């Protein structure tokens, strides 16, 4: 059997004033199972004391060159000078240009996957660009109608039926059509990306006690239950809706391949308690593979050399293991 082609993974280094560029100093010399292409202004990569010479020695990315298991740099110039820890809205378009270049490369087959370091949503909005997060931006950029956020870590996979919404808007957003589409994407991508032959999905209720038979809310009776019954008849292996306060009991998660939470802070605190700093954010429902770190820009750590690269390393390894081989 011939060896699996070496995948090429694009890594966007995110907010230049944050820890994204600093995390990259941990990559050279690691066994990551892929060719890593850093999308960044080169001036950012050596700003941690003692790392300038080593990071400046990284080769330039040449798309025509044979793939090698190493770290290369695709230089993208900053829009304005940057100081670690100090946000500047003038660099918001730089941050978005990194994402655009990585998406274009993934869509064309130049890259097998993309990994994203954290961005700062506030400073992008301050620059006049409406931005709710990587997930929504990449979906729009790829023309994907419904992205699904899933975090992986600590032996858990937790997907979200809704993502970055104020809590008061969640019930109206949780329509039958939306929930069915999310569950179909989750089932499909667990098969496609994680090689799960018949995914077992544990579905949380929205309300306390999963609605208590309608006494604590009717979303379970009117929306969630009918969707689950319909999809079970279509062959999906679904359990629920279960009360969220018992969904993550060890015996329950051991019998499931993924948990679907109804909103952001219903499921992610549990996963982050189990694996923060080493978990991976995976965007399902895209025509490309995208993974990301599970943390923010950590402006107070930028440039100090104290940022933990654990989540970035996990995101790169997951992308390398799951991505498609390069097109000829």
GIJO-V698353 format. One line per field, one symbol per residue. ss: DSSP state (@ for helix, = for strand, . for the rest). psi: psi as a letter, one per 40 degrees, with the letter a starting at -180 (. if undefined). burial: + if it has 16 or more other ideal C-beta (glycine too) atoms within 10 Angstrom, else -. Layout:
ss: ???
psi: ???
burial: ???
This chain:
ss: ......======.......@@@@@@@.......=======.@@@@......@@@@@..==..........=====.......=..=..@@@@@@@@@@@@@@@@@@@@....====....@@@@@@.......@@@@@@@@@.....======..=====......@@@@@@@..@@@@@@@@@@@@@@@@@@@.....=====...@@@@@@@....@@@@@@@@@@@@@@@...======.@@@@..@@@@@...====..@@@@@@@@@@@@....=====.....===.................@@@@@@@@@@@@@......
psi: hiihihihhhhheahdeaeddddeeedheiheeihhhhhihddddfehheedddddehiihhdeiihigihihhhhiidiihhhehihededdddddddddddddddeedieiihhiiihddddddeehhheiddddddddefhdgihhhihifeihhihdibgiideedddegiddddddddddddddddddefhdghhhhhiidiiffeffedfiedddddddddddddddeeighhahihdeedeidddddeieihhididedddddddddfheeihhhhieieihhiiieiaefdeeheeeehheddddddddddddeiiiii.
burial: -----++++++++++++++++++++-+----+++++++++++++++++--+---+--+--+-----+---++++-+-++--+-++-+++-++-++++++++++-++---++++++++++++-++--+---+-+++++++-++-+--++++++++-++++++++------++--+----+++++++++-++--++-+--+-+++++++-+++-----+-++--+++-++--+----+-+++++++--++----+--+++++++++-+++-+++-+++-+++++++++-++++++++-+++-+++---++++++++++++++-++-----
